[in-house]
Amino acid sequence: MTEDLFREDAQLTECQARVLRVDERGVLLDRTVFYPLGGGQAGDAGELLLPDGRALRIADTRKGEAGEILHLPAPEQPELLAALLPGLAVSARIDWARRHAHMRFHTATHLLCALVPHPVDGCSITAQYARLDFHMTEPLDKDELTAGLARLVAEAHAVSHSWISDAELEANPGLVRSMSVQPPRGSGRVRVLQIEGVDLQPCGGTHVSNTAEIGAVVVSKIEKKSAKTRRVVLGFAT
């Protein structure tokens, strides 16, 4: 099982780690700051720095088996892959600009959940845009939602996380907003994100520490995807 340092500190950009395995599935380290694709959020990219100064480019990060986190190398780096022997010490460094965009958008989607009090049945968070699909029939107004997001960003609400037990989550089913992605159970604890005075729900993603850090986001599109689904797409203001 990979030690996932990003769960406790999303601001970490680099860590020291040791290679456990390299095969067709990817590079497995004993610990990492790389977030793997999950919960609608895209995986991190970056590089693994070898002791001799060479850098293996990582194009994506995915979940493996039994808590493994797999770093997927960019193509055409056979010599560098061959140098990654088990036990080798490396520095794992994320593409911070990409990660920070994910953090800003992911936190913004939580604000959107506060503005649209309906269950979520789809989510995607990338460095270019974010979207939420709401299970609802009422129309939504793009300008009103953009104004609401701007207000919550400007109010500078603190963002933090804590852990609750599986039993506590079962006793409070209303915490779960997502219909499509359920929080993982079975490990004995569940990570909960809190935006002070705004939102509280289980979430394993990476977020900024204050809503002011999100910056200017806008609702770029609202679509009627089905009779009971309204899709809201967010972008950064230009």
WOSULQUI-V535656 format. One record per residue. RES is the residue in one small letter. SS is DSSP state (helix for helix, strand for strand, loop for the rest). BURIAL is I if it has 24 or more other C-alpha atoms within 12 Angstrom, else O. D_FIRST is the distance of its C-alpha to the first C-alpha in whole Angstrom. Layout:
RES&SS&BURIAL&D_FIRST  RES&SS&BURIAL&D_FIRST
//
This chain:
m&loop&O&0  t&loop&I&4  e&strand&I&6  d&strand&I&9  l&helix&I&12  f&helix&I&14  r&helix&I&14  e&loop&I&16  d&loop&I&18  a&loop&I&19  q&loop&I&22  l&loop&I&19  t&loop&I&20  e&strand&I&19  c&strand&I&17  q&strand&I&16  a&strand&I&13  r&strand&I&13  v&strand&I&13  l&strand&I&10  r&strand&I&12  v&strand&I&15  d&strand&O&16  e&loop&O&18  r&loop&O&15  g&strand&I&15  v&strand&I&13  l&strand&I&9  l&strand&I&9  d&loop&I&7  r&strand&I&9  t&strand&I&11  v&loop&I&14  f&loop&I&14  y&loop&I&14  p&loop&I&13  l&loop&I&16  g&strand&I&16  g&loop&I&19  g&loop&I&22  q&strand&I&21  a&loop&I&20  g&loop&I&18  d&loop&I&18  a&loop&I&20  g&strand&I&21  e&strand&I&21  l&strand&I&19  l&strand&I&22  l&loop&I&22  p&loop&O&24  d&loop&O&27  g&loop&O&27  r&loop&O&26  a&strand&I&24  l&strand&I&22  r&strand&I&22  i&strand&I&20  a&strand&I&21  d&strand&I&18  t&strand&I&15  r&strand&I&13  k&strand&I&11  g&loop&O&9  e&loop&O&8  a&loop&O&6  g&loop&O&5  e&loop&I&5  i&strand&I&8  l&strand&I&11  h&strand&I&14  l&strand&I&17  p&strand&I&20  a&loop&O&23  p&loop&O&25  e&loop&O&28  q&loop&O&26  p&helix&O&26  e&helix&O&27  l&helix&I&24  l&helix&I&21  a&helix&O&23  a&helix&I&23  l&loop&I&19  l&loop&O&18  p&loop&O&15  g&loop&O&16  l&loop&I&18  a&strand&I&17  v&strand&I&18  s&strand&I&18  a&strand&I&17  r&strand&I&19  i&strand&I&20  d&loop&I&23  w&helix&I&24  a&helix&O&27  r&helix&I&25  r&helix&I&22  h&helix&I&25  a&helix&I&27  h&helix&I&24  m&helix&I&24  r&helix&I&28  f&helix&I&28  h&helix&I&25  t&helix&I&27  a&helix&I&30  t&helix&I&29  h&helix&I&29  l&helix&I&32  l&helix&I&33  c&helix&I&32  a&helix&I&34  l&helix&I&37  v&loop&I&37  p&loop&O&36  h&loop&I&35  p&loop&I&32  v&strand&I&30  d&strand&I&30  g&strand&I&28  c&strand&I&26  s&strand&I&26  i&strand&I&25  t&loop&I&26  a&loop&I&27  q&loop&I&31  y&loop&I&31  a&strand&I&29  r&strand&I&31  l&strand&I&31  d&strand&I&32  f&strand&I&34  h&strand&I&35  m&loop&I&39  t&loop&O&43  e&loop&O&44  p&loop&O&45  l&loop&I&43  d&loop&O&45  k&helix&I&43  d&helix&O&45  e&helix&O&44  l&helix&I&41  t&helix&I&41  a&helix&O&43  g&helix&I&41  l&helix&I&38  a&helix&I&40  r&helix&I&41  l&helix&I&37  v&helix&I&36  a&helix&O&39  e&loop&O&39  a&loop&O&36  h&loop&I&34  a&strand&I&31  v&strand&I&28  s&strand&I&25  h&strand&I&22  s&strand&O&21  w&strand&I&19  i&strand&I&21  s&strand&O&20  d&helix&O&20  a&helix&O&24  e&helix&O&25  l&helix&I&24  e&helix&O&26  a&helix&O&29  n&loop&O&29  p&helix&O&28  g&helix&O&30  l&helix&I&28  v&loop&I&26  r&loop&I&28  s&strand&I&26  m&loop&O&28  s&loop&O&25  v&loop&O&22  q&loop&I&21  p&loop&I&19  p&loop&O&15  r&loop&O&16  g&loop&O&15  s&loop&O&12  g&loop&O&16  r&strand&O&16  v&strand&I&17  r&strand&I&18  v&strand&I&21  l&strand&I&23  q&strand&I&27  i&strand&I&29  e&loop&O&32  g&loop&O&35  v&loop&I&34  d&strand&I&31  l&strand&I&28  q&strand&I&25  p&strand&I&22  c&loop&I&20  g&loop&I&16  g&loop&I&18  t&loop&I&19  h&loop&I&23  v&loop&I&26  s&loop&I&27  n&strand&I&30  t&helix&I&32  a&helix&I&35  e&helix&I&32  i&helix&I&32  g&loop&I&35  a&loop&I&38  v&strand&I&36  v&strand&I&38  v&strand&I&38  s&strand&O&39  k&strand&I&40  i&strand&I&40  e&strand&I&40  k&strand&O&41  k&strand&O&39  s&strand&O&40  a&loop&O&42  k&loop&O&40  t&strand&I&37  r&strand&I&38  r&strand&I&36  v&strand&I&36  v&strand&I&35  l&strand&I&34  g&strand&I&35  f&strand&I&36  a&loop&O&39  t&loop&O&41
//
